[in-house]
Amino acid sequence: MMPAAKNHYSSDGLVLVRASVSNGRIVAEIPIEELRRILAEGNVVILKGVFAPDRMLELRNAVRRWWREIPEYPHGKSPTTTPDVNYHRIDRGNYQSTLPHIFHQAGFNNLSILEDYVSGAARETGELMRDLQNTVAETDFDFAVTGLRIKVLHYPSGGGFLTEHAHPRLPQGVGLITSLSRLDVDVKTGGTTFRTPFGLVDTHDTHDIGDVIIFRYDLPHAVTLVDEGNELDWNSDAGKWSFVLDLRETHAQSQAHASE
């Protein structure tokens, strides 16, 4: 939590900043120049209270409906070979990967052909995040086959995780992760961690539904094991949910990072 009298709170490598949506943009309660400086130093920033929790749950439920109605993308074939296809797939960790993981992923490559009941909420959230990305990193990305795409990731309770990895800092500059999960309701343990110049930062206790993480894109990061000891049930929505923007050319250069 942040002190009531301040618009931001900082601890070693982690800075919490109040933010909101105003006039069609995500606006942090600190100047943009200060936000850029904090990020450039290697701090992880969490913009608190950006999106309404009810709206995030509606988006999550729409994604789950889409998963039920659309056939899974086949294993053994990379979604990068079909860059204009919207897809989802359960990755149970039983196929070899350069970045070991267990999650259910959706890749929204083409919003114009995505079913209306999910495209509206995905586009609304994605466009606000895209504007934030371009404002903070001073980039000019669009949603396109050669640009950004939307991903929704469900790390299931009882075993979801993503191994520690890093991306090139440029051209994306920053990464954004919006939480679609409620702390202590959907997920009790496990969260996104970052290796920063100030030490290891674990965002689990502070990244709640509707909050947006911003981080310098070359910081090694991972998702630690979610609710270890619980029974893993792919039909349950329990676990950690993330809504992210993915630049295709940078994603292809992601590399596992050896833990120190």
C-alpha positions as CSV (number, residue, x, y, z in Angstrom):
1,M,0.0,0.0,0.0
2,M,1.0,3.6,-0.6
3,P,1.0,6.3,2.2
4,A,-2.1,8.4,1.8
5,A,-0.2,11.6,1.6
6,K,2.0,10.6,-1.3
7,N,1.4,9.9,-4.9
8,H,4.2,7.3,-5.0
9,Y,6.0,4.9,-2.8
10,S,9.4,3.4,-3.3
11,S,11.4,0.5,-1.9
12,D,14.6,-1.1,-3.1
13,G,14.0,-1.4,-6.9
14,L,10.2,-1.1,-6.7
15,V,8.2,2.1,-7.1
16,L,4.4,2.2,-6.7
17,V,2.7,5.1,-8.4
18,R,-1.0,6.1,-8.5
19,A,-2.4,6.2,-12.0
20,S,-5.8,6.4,-13.7
21,V,-7.4,6.6,-17.2
22,S,-8.1,10.2,-18.2
23,N,-9.2,11.5,-21.6
24,G,-8.4,8.2,-23.2
25,R,-4.9,7.8,-21.8
26,I,-3.2,6.2,-18.8
27,V,-1.9,9.0,-16.7
28,A,0.5,8.5,-13.8
29,E,0.5,10.9,-10.9
30,I,4.2,11.8,-11.4
31,P,5.7,13.7,-14.4
32,I,6.5,11.6,-17.4
33,E,10.2,12.7,-17.2
34,E,10.4,11.4,-13.7
35,L,8.8,8.1,-14.7
36,R,11.3,7.7,-17.5
37,R,14.2,8.4,-15.2
38,I,13.0,5.9,-12.6
39,L,12.7,3.2,-15.2
40,A,16.1,4.0,-16.8
41,E,17.7,3.5,-13.5
42,G,16.4,-0.1,-13.5
43,N,13.5,0.3,-11.0
44,V,10.3,-1.6,-11.6
45,V,7.2,0.6,-11.5
46,I,3.7,-0.5,-10.7
47,L,1.0,1.9,-11.7
48,K,-1.7,1.3,-9.1
49,G,-5.5,1.3,-9.9
50,V,-5.3,1.9,-13.6
51,F,-8.2,-0.4,-14.7
52,A,-11.4,-1.1,-12.9
53,P,-11.4,-4.7,-11.4
54,D,-14.8,-5.4,-12.8
55,R,-13.7,-4.5,-16.3
56,M,-10.6,-6.8,-16.0
57,L,-12.8,-9.7,-14.9
58,E,-15.1,-9.1,-17.9
59,L,-12.1,-9.2,-20.2
60,R,-10.8,-12.4,-18.5
61,N,-14.2,-14.1,-18.8
62,A,-14.5,-13.2,-22.5
63,V,-11.0,-14.7,-23.1
64,R,-12.1,-17.9,-21.3
65,R,-15.3,-18.1,-23.4
66,W,-13.1,-17.7,-26.6
67,W,-10.9,-20.5,-25.4
68,R,-13.9,-22.8,-25.0
69,E,-15.2,-22.0,-28.5
70,I,-12.0,-21.9,-30.6
71,P,-9.9,-25.0,-31.2
72,E,-6.4,-25.1,-29.7
73,Y,-3.4,-24.2,-31.8
74,P,-1.5,-27.4,-32.4
75,H,1.7,-28.2,-30.6
76,G,4.8,-28.8,-32.7
77,K,4.0,-25.7,-34.8
78,S,5.1,-22.2,-33.9
79,P,2.4,-19.4,-33.9
80,T,5.1,-17.2,-35.5
81,T,4.5,-19.1,-38.8
82,T,0.9,-17.8,-38.9
83,P,1.3,-14.1,-37.8
84,D,-2.2,-13.0,-38.7
85,V,-4.0,-15.8,-36.9
86,N,-5.6,-15.4,-33.4
87,Y,-4.8,-18.5,-31.4
88,H,-4.7,-20.1,-27.9
89,R,-2.9,-23.1,-26.6
90,I,-2.3,-24.9,-23.3
91,D,1.4,-25.4,-22.7
92,R,1.7,-28.1,-20.1
93,G,5.5,-28.1,-20.0
94,N,5.8,-31.5,-21.8
95,Y,7.3,-30.0,-25.0
96,Q,10.8,-28.7,-25.2
97,S,11.1,-25.0,-25.1
98,T,14.0,-22.5,-24.9
99,L,12.0,-20.8,-22.1
100,P,10.4,-23.6,-20.0
101,H,6.9,-22.6,-18.8
102,I,3.4,-23.8,-17.9
103,F,0.6,-21.6,-18.9
104,H,-2.5,-21.2,-21.2
105,Q,-1.8,-18.4,-23.7
106,A,-3.9,-16.5,-26.1
107,G,-2.2,-14.5,-28.9
108,F,-4.4,-11.8,-30.5
109,N,-2.6,-11.2,-33.7
110,N,-5.5,-9.7,-35.7
111,L,-8.0,-7.8,-33.7
112,S,-10.1,-7.0,-36.8
113,I,-11.2,-10.6,-37.2
114,L,-11.5,-11.4,-33.5
115,E,-14.9,-12.2,-32.2
116,D,-16.8,-9.1,-31.0
117,Y,-17.4,-10.3,-27.5
118,V,-13.7,-10.4,-26.8
119,S,-12.2,-8.0,-29.3
120,G,-13.9,-4.9,-27.7
121,A,-12.4,-5.4,-24.3
122,A,-9.1,-6.6,-25.6
123,R,-8.8,-3.6,-27.9
124,E,-9.8,-1.1,-25.2
125,T,-7.2,-2.3,-22.8
126,G,-4.6,-2.9,-25.5
127,E,-4.9,0.6,-27.0
128,L,-4.5,2.3,-23.6
129,M,-1.4,0.2,-22.9
130,R,0.0,0.8,-26.4
131,D,-0.4,4.5,-25.9
132,L,1.4,4.2,-22.6
133,Q,4.2,2.1,-24.2
134,N,4.7,4.7,-26.9
135,T,4.6,7.7,-24.5
136,V,7.0,6.3,-22.0
137,A,9.5,4.7,-24.4
138,E,9.0,7.4,-27.1
139,T,8.3,4.7,-29.7
140,D,5.6,4.6,-32.4
141,F,4.4,1.0,-32.4
142,D,1.0,-0.1,-33.8
143,F,-0.9,-3.4,-33.6
144,A,0.3,-5.0,-36.8
145,V,2.0,-8.2,-38.2
146,T,5.3,-6.3,-38.0
147,G,4.5,-4.5,-34.7
148,L,2.8,-5.3,-31.4
149,R,0.4,-8.0,-30.6
150,I,-1.7,-8.7,-27.5
151,K,-1.1,-11.8,-25.3
152,V,-3.2,-13.0,-22.4
153,L,-1.5,-15.6,-20.1
154,H,-3.0,-17.7,-17.5
155,Y,-0.6,-19.3,-15.1
156,P,-2.8,-21.9,-13.4
157,S,-2.9,-22.5,-9.7
158,G,-0.9,-25.5,-8.7
159,G,2.0,-25.2,-11.2
160,G,2.0,-22.3,-13.6
161,F,5.4,-20.6,-14.1
162,L,7.7,-18.9,-16.6
163,T,11.5,-19.4,-16.4
164,E,13.7,-16.4,-15.9
165,H,14.5,-14.7,-19.2
166,A,15.6,-11.4,-20.7
167,H,14.9,-9.4,-23.9
168,P,17.0,-6.9,-25.7
169,R,16.3,-3.4,-24.3
170,L,15.6,-2.0,-27.8
171,P,13.6,-1.4,-29.8
172,Q,10.7,-1.9,-27.4
173,G,12.4,-0.1,-24.5
174,V,9.9,-1.0,-21.8
175,G,7.6,-3.9,-21.0
176,L,4.0,-3.7,-19.7
177,I,2.1,-6.3,-17.7
178,T,-1.5,-5.7,-16.6
179,S,-2.8,-8.0,-13.9
180,L,-6.2,-9.6,-14.5
181,S,-6.1,-11.6,-11.2
182,R,-7.1,-10.7,-7.7
183,L,-4.6,-11.1,-4.9
184,D,-5.6,-13.6,-2.3
185,V,-8.7,-14.6,-4.3
186,D,-7.4,-15.9,-7.6
187,V,-3.7,-16.2,-6.6
188,K,-2.1,-16.6,-3.2
189,T,1.6,-17.3,-4.0
190,G,3.7,-16.8,-7.1
191,G,4.3,-13.6,-9.0
192,T,6.5,-11.7,-11.5
193,T,10.1,-11.2,-10.2
194,F,12.8,-9.0,-11.6
195,R,16.5,-8.8,-11.2
196,T,17.3,-5.1,-10.9
197,P,20.4,-3.1,-10.0
198,F,19.0,-2.9,-6.5
199,G,18.4,-6.6,-6.0
200,L,15.6,-9.1,-6.7
201,V,12.1,-7.5,-6.8
202,D,9.1,-9.7,-6.2
203,T,5.9,-8.0,-7.3
204,H,3.4,-10.6,-6.0
205,D,2.2,-8.7,-2.9
206,T,1.7,-5.4,-4.8
207,H,0.6,-6.3,-8.3
208,D,-3.2,-6.5,-8.0
209,I,-6.0,-6.7,-10.5
210,G,-6.0,-3.6,-12.8
211,D,-2.5,-2.6,-11.9
212,V,0.1,-2.1,-14.7
213,I,3.8,-3.1,-14.2
214,I,6.3,-1.1,-16.3
215,F,9.9,-2.2,-16.5
216,R,13.0,-1.6,-18.5
217,Y,12.8,-4.3,-21.0
218,D,16.3,-5.8,-20.5
219,L,15.7,-6.6,-16.9
220,P,15.7,-10.4,-16.4
221,H,12.3,-11.5,-15.1
222,A,10.3,-14.6,-14.4
223,V,7.0,-15.9,-13.0
224,T,7.5,-18.0,-9.9
225,L,5.5,-21.1,-9.3
226,V,1.9,-20.2,-8.7
227,D,0.1,-21.7,-5.7
228,E,2.5,-24.6,-5.3
229,G,0.8,-27.6,-3.7
230,N,-2.7,-27.0,-5.1
231,E,-4.2,-29.4,-7.6
232,L,-3.7,-28.0,-11.2
233,D,-7.0,-27.8,-13.0
234,W,-7.0,-26.3,-16.5
235,N,-10.7,-25.8,-16.4
236,S,-10.4,-23.5,-13.4
237,D,-9.7,-19.8,-13.6
238,A,-7.7,-19.8,-10.4
239,G,-4.1,-18.6,-10.8
240,K,-2.2,-15.6,-12.1
241,W,-3.5,-13.8,-15.2
242,S,-1.5,-11.3,-17.2
243,F,-2.3,-9.1,-20.2
244,V,0.8,-8.0,-22.1
245,L,2.0,-6.4,-25.3
246,D,4.5,-8.3,-27.3
247,L,6.7,-7.0,-30.1
248,R,7.4,-9.8,-32.4
249,E,11.0,-9.1,-33.3
250,T,12.0,-8.7,-29.7
251,H,10.1,-11.8,-28.6
252,A,12.0,-13.9,-31.0
253,Q,15.3,-12.8,-29.3
254,S,14.2,-13.7,-25.8
255,Q,16.8,-15.8,-23.9
256,A,16.8,-17.8,-20.7
257,H,18.8,-16.1,-18.0
258,A,20.9,-18.1,-15.6
259,S,19.9,-17.3,-12.0
260,E,22.7,-16.0,-9.8
